[in-house]
């Protein structure tokens, strides 16, 4: 049975964000700004439905979805694209596949103790973020 990710998580660290954003064709000014942000994550996991809120001082991004059901995701706030997205469990990892203009785009969330890990991919770039559960 997969873990329940419900909780509020504070940013701890990230690695390779600038190169990940470059792979998404984000302009240099916005890349520099995003690399300074320290987002929080709020996850509500209720059965087969999840809401993941990424909260920053610049803007918030909310994903609201049913597990295993493909939907059109509007990534306008991120990079101006839309893609076909499916999120589902692969063992203890929550895996998101985002099919669209960029190959190998998606992410994985998993828990290690009370730390939430996020591995984001686009093209050949990988960015890893770590968050600490606070409630």
N, C-alpha and C positions, 0 to 999 in steps of 0.2 A: 504494500500500500504506500503510495507516495506521501511525502510529508505535507503538512499544512503550513503554507508560507505566511499566513496571516500575521501581520505585525507592522510596526513602524521601525525603520532602519535609518541610521545616520551614516553619512559618508565617512569612510576611513581613508581610502587610497584609490589611485587609479594608475594605470600604466598604458602608454602608447595611444592616448586619446587624440593627439594632434594628427598622427598618421592615419588613424581610423577616420577622422573627419575629412582629411584630404582625399581619402579613397571615395568618400561620398560627395566630392566636389564642393565642399563647404568653403566659402571664401576665407582668406587669411585673417581678416579682422574678426569675423565671427568665430573662427577656430581658436584664436587667442583668447577671446572672451569666454567661450565654453570651457576651455582648459582651466580657467580660474574658478569655475563654479564648483560648489560642493553640494551636489543634490542629495536630498533625502528620498527614501522610497517608502510608500505606504501600500501594503498589499492586503486585499480582502479576498479570501479564498473560501468560497461557500459551495461545496459539492463540485459540480462541473462548471461553475461560473467563477470568474476571477476579475478583479479590478486592480490594476497596478498604476499607482500615481507616482510620477517622478516630479519632485517639487524643488524648484530653484528660485532664486531671487530674480531671475530674468523672465522665465515663463515656466508654466507647468505643462506636463504632458500626461494624458490619461489614456490608458488602454483598458477597455471593458469588453470582455469576450467570453465565449463558451469554449471549453477545452475540446479540441479535436474538430472544431467547425471552422472552415475557411471563411474569411471575411475580407472586405476591402478596407485596408488601413490607410488613413490619410496622414501621411508623414509631413504635411505642409509645415508644421511648426519646426520640424527637424531639418529637412532638406528639400521641401517642395514637391516631393514625389508621392505617388500612391502605389501600393503594392497589394498583392494577394497574400494574406497572412494566415498561418495556422499555428496554434500553440497547443502543445500536448506534452504529456509526461514520457520520458525515456528513462525508466528506472526511477531514481531519486532526483533527476534533473528535469526542470521545466524548460522545454525546447521550443523556440520560435523560429519558423522558417518564413522569410519575407521574399516572395517571388516578384520581381519587377525588373527595372532597368539595370540594377547592380547585381552581379553574380555573387554567390556565397554570402548573401546578406541574412542576418538573423542574430539570435542571442540564446544564451542558456543561463538559467538561474539555478543555484543549488546552495544548500546550507552545509556549513561545517561548524558544528557547535552552535553558537549564537551569532555567527557571521554569515551574511548573505553574500554570495559571490555572483558576479555578472560578467559573462564573457560575450562580447559583441564582435561580430565579424562583418566585413564588407570587402569584396574583392580578395586580396591576399593579406589584408590587415586585421589584426586582432587587438582589441582593447579590453582590459580586465579592470573591473571596479570591485571594491570590497566595502560592505556596509555592516555596521554593528547594530544588532537588535536592541532597541531601547524600551519597547513596550509591545 
